[in-house]
Amino acid sequence: MEKEKVSFWIPKDILERLDKIAKIADIDRTKLILIMLDELSKTLDACGKVGILQLSVLIRNCGEKMNEWAKNVKKKKVEPLD
């Protein structure tokens, strides 16, 4: 996969929150942000293809999956991310 370096300014409180999540997930901050952006962009792309009702269902499902993932991270039941 071809990669390109991107840099941006981020509010300190958001960065602290990301660092906390990355520590819990036992991954580095860059990997966490990459995963989050990838999943969010896929979700937004799918949202562009559906109506309002479907959008609300997608958002609900995304929240449920994130909660499920977070629980698995806490239980150390997720596979390590490369």
ChimeraX attribute file (.defattr): number of C-alpha atoms within 10 A of each C-alpha:
attribute: neighborCount
match mode: 1-to-1
recipient: residues
	/A:1	2
	/A:2	3
	/A:3	5
	/A:4	4
	/A:5	4
	/A:6	5
	/A:7	5
	/A:8	4
	/A:9	6
	/A:10	8
	/A:11	7
	/A:12	9
	/A:13	9
	/A:14	10
	/A:15	13
	/A:16	11
	/A:17	11
	/A:18	17
	/A:19	18
	/A:20	13
	/A:21	17
	/A:22	17
	/A:23	13
	/A:24	13
	/A:25	20
	/A:26	14
	/A:27	15
	/A:28	14
	/A:29	17
	/A:30	12
	/A:31	13
	/A:32	19
	/A:33	14
	/A:34	11
	/A:35	13
	/A:36	12
	/A:37	12
	/A:38	11
	/A:39	13
	/A:40	13
	/A:41	12
	/A:42	11
	/A:43	15
	/A:44	13
	/A:45	11
	/A:46	13
	/A:47	17
	/A:48	10
	/A:49	9
	/A:50	11
	/A:51	9
	/A:52	10
	/A:53	8
	/A:54	13
	/A:55	17
	/A:56	12
	/A:57	12
	/A:58	17
	/A:59	14
	/A:60	12
	/A:61	12
	/A:62	15
	/A:63	12
	/A:64	12
	/A:65	12
	/A:66	12
	/A:67	12
	/A:68	11
	/A:69	15
	/A:70	16
	/A:71	13
	/A:72	14
	/A:73	17
	/A:74	11
	/A:75	9
	/A:76	13
	/A:77	10
	/A:78	13
	/A:79	8
	/A:80	10
	/A:81	11
	/A:82	5
